[in-house]
Amino acid sequence: MSAITYLTRTWLTRSFRPFLFTNAYDQKLPYEACENLGLYIHIPFCERICAFCPYCKVLYSKKLCDRYLDALIQEIHMAGRQTTDKKTVTSLYFGGGTPAMIVERIGEIIEAVKEHFIITEGIGVELHPDNVRVSVLQMLKEAGVTKISIGVQSFQEKFQQILGRKPVDLAAMAAALEEVEFETVSMDFIFALPGQTFADLKTDIDTAFANGANHIAIYPFIDFTFTQSPVKALPKREKQRLLDDITNYCLDKGYVRSSIWTFARERQARYSSMTRDNFLGFGCSATTLLQGQFKINTFSVEGYCERIRKGELPTSLTLRFTRRQRMVYYLFWTAYSTRVNEADFEKFFGVPLKRMYGSALWIARALGFVTYEDGVYRMTLKGAFYYHYYENFYTLAYIDKMWGIMRKEAFPKQIRL
C-alpha cells in the first residue's frame, strides 16, 4: 500500500484499523431498508480477451455461458425472495465482459429481476462497437433496455493498435444508432495513453457526439499489475493538463458534467452504475454495498456456479465497516459525481458532515479543491484532478491487490488492505 493511501485512510477513519475482508458472509442481505439502491449484473464472457482490461472475464463457451446464466437467474431469485414486497431500486446495469453475447437471454434475466424489484431510472447495457447492430439493439430495446454504453476506447488507429483493438466501423455503428433509439447512448474513451494529445481526445469527443452519442465517458488508463498490457500511462503533469483541457472544452461546448469523467449533451442523459448510496451485485466479481458491509462475489465462473448449485450465495469476501470506514467509502464514491451534499450525508448517517469532517473540508477549500454554496461542496478543476490522482493510488493499493488475488483464488480466507 502506498503511503498516501495509508495516511489518508488513517486520518479520515481516525483509526489504524485496516480494511479487513474475510470469507464470513450473510446468506440474508440486509437491503430492504436501503434507499437509493442500484442493481448491477456482471456477464464475464468475451470472444477475445483485451490485454488492458482488468475486469473479470473468460472466453465464451455456449455450454458454460448457459450454465452461468441459469445460476445468475437463481442468484437473483435467492436475493430477491428475501423481501416480501417488491423493492424499489434506481437502476439496473449490465457490465462485462461482453453482455451482448447473451442478448437472446437478456429479456429472461430482466424479467427475473422485475419479479422482485421495481426499476425507476432505467436499464443500461455495455456494448462492444461490434455489437452495435440493428438486430442486437432491437432485442435490447424489446427487453426493456433504455441506456447503452459503447466501449469505443478510441476512434483512432494509432491508439487502437496500442490497446490491441480493431478499427470501429463508424458508419455502420451510426446507422444502427439512428435506426434504434435509446434514452442514453454513451461512448467510452481512454485518456492518458502514450503519445495522446488533447487534439486526439477532442477528435474522439467530436466524433462521438456527431455519430449518435449524447453522453461520453473519458476514463484514465490505469496500468494494473496483473494485466498483460505493456502500455504505460502518462506522467502526472501531462494527465492533469489533458483532464483540464477535456473538461474546459466540454463545458465550453455546453455539455453537462455529471461526474469526474462523464459529460452529456442533455442533462437527462446519464450513464453511471457507480454513484449509488447502496447497490446489489449479481454474477461473478459483482460487488454489493450496503449500510454496514461491502461484499464481492467470486471471480471463478466454476466456483460461482457450484456455490449457487448448493443454494448458497457466491460471496467470496466481506468487509464489515466501522462507522468511519463507511463514511469514507460514502464520501469517496459520492465525490465521483463532483459534489457532496451536506443534507444527503446527514440523512444517511444521522450526523452533520461538518461535525465529522469539518477540518478536512476546510483544508480542501483552502487548497482550492472544492467550493461551498447552499450546503453543497463542489469540486474545482484542481480538485477533480487530485480526486483522479488519488483514485489512481486507491485503485493500485486496494483494487489491484484484491482483484489480483481473487483472479487466482476463488475463495481466499481473507485479504487485509
N, C-alpha and C positions, 0 to 999 in steps of 0.2 A: 504494500500500500504506500502511496506517495505521502510525503509529509503534509502537503496541502490538504488532502482529503482527511487525513488523521486529525490534524489540528482543527479543521473546520467542524468535523463531526463532534470532537470532544467539546469544543466551545459551545456549539449550538444545542447539544444534548445535555450539557453540564455533567458529563459523565465520561469515564474512560471505558465504559462497557462497550464491547464490540457488537456489531450486528451478528447474532448467532442463529444460523439456520440449522434446524435439526430434522430428523426423519419422523418426529412425532407430529401427527396431523389429526384434524377433526373429520369424522365421517359426516357430521352435520355442520353446514356452513352458516354462520350467523349473519345472513344478508337481508333478512326480512325487513329490518328497521332501517336499512341503509337508504339514504336519499342520494339523488344524482348518481345512480348506479348504471354502469355501462356493461355491455357484453362483448366478448372477443372470442373468436373461433380460429384455431390455427390449423391450416392444411399444409403438411410438410412436403408434399410431392412436387418434384420438378422433372422436366425432360432432360435437363443438364444442370450441373452444379456450377454456379459462378464463384470463382475463387475469392472474390472480395466480400461475398455475402456472409455475415456472421450468424444468420438465423438458423433455426432447426429445420433441416430439410434432408430428404432422401430421394434417390432416383425412383421414378414412377414404375410401379408394377400393378396391373389391374387387380390381381388377386389380393395383394397386400393392401391396396387402396380401399377395396370394397370391405375388407375385414376391418380396417381402421375406421371407415365411415360408420359401419354398424356399431362399433364401440363408441364412437363420438356421439351418436344419437342416444345411446344408452347412458353416457355420462350426463348429457343434457337433461334426460329424464330423472336421473338419480338426484341431481341438484334441484331441478325444478319441482319435484314432488315433495320437497322439504317445507313448502308453504301450502296452506290450504287454499288461498286465493291467488289469482294471477298477480305477479309483481310488476309494477310499472318501472320500466327502465328507459334510459335516454336513447340508446342506440345499440346497434349490433354491427360489428366489423369482422370481416373475414380477412386474415392475413396468411402469409406463407413464407417459403414455398410458392406455389402457383395455384391459387384457388380455382382458376378457370378450368383446371384439369378435372374437376369434379362437378362441372357446371350442370351435367344431366341429373345430378342428385342434390343440387343446392336447394331446390324447392322443398325437397323432403326434409332437409336439415332445418330450414327456416320454419316449416310447419311444426317440427318438434319443438323449436324454441317458442313459437307462438302458443303452444299448449299451456305454457307456464308463465310467459312474460308478455307484457304489453309494451311495444316499442313506440316511442313518441317522436323521435327525431331521425328516423330513417335507418336504412341498412346500407353499409358500404362494403365494397369488394376490391381487393388489389388485383391488378391485371398486368401481365407482361404485354409489351406492344404487339407481339404476335397474336395475342388473344383478342385484340380489338377488331373483331369481325362481326358482321351484322347478325349472323346466326347465334353467336355467343352472347352478344349484347341483348338480343331479343329474349333469350332464355333467362338471362339475369333479370331483365325488367319484368317478365311474366312471373318470376318467383318473388317479386316484391323489392328488388334492389333499387335504391334511389340514388346512390353515390358510387362512383368508381374512381380508383386511383391507379394511374398507369405509370409503371416504373421505367420511365424513359432513360434516366441517368444522364444521357447527353444525346443530342441530335448529331453531334459532330464526330466524324470518323476517327480523328486522332484520339479522342477520349474513349470512344467505343473500343478501339484496339487496346488501350491501356487496361480497360475493365474486362476485356475478353467478351465483349458483346458484339452482335452483328448489327448492320445498319437497320434503321427503322424505315419501314415503307410508309412515309408520311402521308402520301396521297391516299392510300388505302385506309389508313387509320382515320384521317379527317373525314373521308366519305362515310365510313361506318358511324362515326360520332354524329354526323349530320343527320343520318337516317334514323338512328335510335337515340333519343334524347334522355338525359338524366339531370336530376336537380343539381348535382355537383359532378364536374369532370375535372379531376385533379391530375396533374402530371408531376412526377418526382424527378428531381435532378440532384447530382452530387457536386459539391464545390470543394475547393482546396485540393484538386488533383494536380500532379506535377505539370508545370508549364501553363496552367489555366489562368486566364486573364478575365477582367471584368467584361471586355468585349465579347469573349467566348460565352460568358454567362448571360449577357444581355441578348445575344443572338438566340440562345435557348429559350429565354423567357418570352421574347417577342414571337418566336416560332410557336411556342405552346399556346399563347393567347390567340394567335391568328389561325390556329388549326383545331379548335374545338374545346380548349381548356377554359374554365372560368375560375380556376384555382391552381396554384402551384406550390410545391414544397421543395426547398433547396437545402438539403441536409449536408452537413460536413462529412468528408471522408475520414473515417477512423480506422487506423491500422491495427485491428485486433491481432493478438499474438498467435491465436490458434488457427487463423485462416491461412491459406496458401498463397495469398496475394503478395506479389513483390512490390506493390505500389506503396510509396511513402507519401504522407500528407505534407502540405506546405508548412513552412515555419509560421510561428505565431503572428508576426507583424504582417505578413502577406495575407494570412487568414482574416485578420481584423480589417485590413483595407478592403478585401473582397466583400466581407459581410456588410460593412458600412456602405460600400458602393451599391451593392444589391438592394439594400434597404432604402437608401435615398432614391434610387432610380424607381423602385416600385411605388414609393409614397408620392414621388413627383408625378407619376402616371395616374395617381388617384386610386391605386389599389389599396384594399383594406388589409392591414396586418393582423392576422388572427393568432399568430404565435411567433416564437423566435424565428422560425424558418418558413412560415407559410404566408402567402398573400393571395387575395381573392379579388376578382373583378366586381363581384357584388357581395354585400355583407352577408347575405343568406347562404352563400356558397361556402360550406365548411366541410373539412375532412380531417378528423383527428380522433384516434382511439385512445389518446394519452391524457387529455385534460378532463378527467373524471375524478370525483372525490373517492369513489369506490368502483370496483369492477369485478366481474366474474369471468374467468378464462376457461375455455374448454379446448381439449386437444393437447397433443404433445407440446411441451415447453410453454404452454399458456400460463399466465400468472393471474392470481386472484388477490385483490387488495380490499380488505375490509377494515372496520373501525380499529380492531386490535391485532390484526395479523396480515401477513403477506405470505402467500404460498405459491409454489411453482411446480407444475407438472413435470414428470419425467421427460427427458429428451428422447428416450428409446421408444420407437414405434411398437416393437415387440413387447417391451415391458409395459407400455401403456395398454395394449390390447389384453395382456394377461391379467393386469390388475382389474380391468373392467369385467373380464370374464368371471372373476371371483366375486364380483359385486362390490368391489371396493373402489374408492376414488383413486385416481392415478397420481396423487400428490407425491412428489419426490422430497421436497424440503419445505419447512415452515419457519417463518420468523415471527416470534411473539414480540410485538412492540412494547417498549416502555412508552409512557405518555409523550415524553420529549422526543423520542425517536419518531413517533407517529407524526408529531408536529413538523419535524424537519422534513419528513417524507412528503407531507402535505404541501409545505411551502415550496419545496424543490420542484415538484411537478405542476403546482398551480402557477409558479413563476414562468413555466414554459409558455404560458399564454401572454406573457409580458406584463401581467398585472396581478396584484394581490389585493383583495377586498377585505377590509377590517371586519365588516359585518359578517361576511361568509365564514371567516376564521372563527369568530366568536360563536356563531351558530353551531359550527361543527364541534368545537372543543369546550364551549361554555366558559371561556375566559378571554379577556381582551388581548388582541395581538400585541399591543404596546407593552402590556404588563409582562408578557413572556419574552419579547424580542425588541423592546424599545431601544436598547443600546445598539444592537446590530443594525436596526433600521436607521438610527441617527447616523451611524458611520456610513451606511450605504448612500444616504442623502448627501453627506459631507463630501464623499468621494465622487459624487456626480453619477452614481449608478442608477438612482431612482429619483422620481419627483413624487410629491404627495399633494393630493387635492380631493376634497369631499370624501375622505375615508378610503381612498384608493391609492396604492403605490404603483407607479408605472415605470417601467424600465426606460432609460435613455438608450441612445445608440451605444454608448460606452458600457452601460450595464448589460445590454443584450450580448455584446461581445464577450464580456467577462463571465456571463452565465454560460455561454457556449464553451468558453475556455475551461471553466470549472467542470462543466458536464463532460468534457473530454477526459479530465482526470478521474472523475467519478466512474465513467464507463470503463476505463482501463484498470482502475483499482478494484471495482466491485463486479461489474457485469462480465468483463473479460475473464476474471478469475473464476467466477461461478459457472459461466457457460462453458469455459474450457474444461472444468472438472466434470460437469454434467454431460458433456458430449461423450465422455469416456466411461462414465459410471452412471448407470440408470437410477440407482437409489443410494447415493452416498449417505454415510452415517450422519455427518454434519459438515458444515462449512462455516468458518469464523472469518468475518470481514471487518 
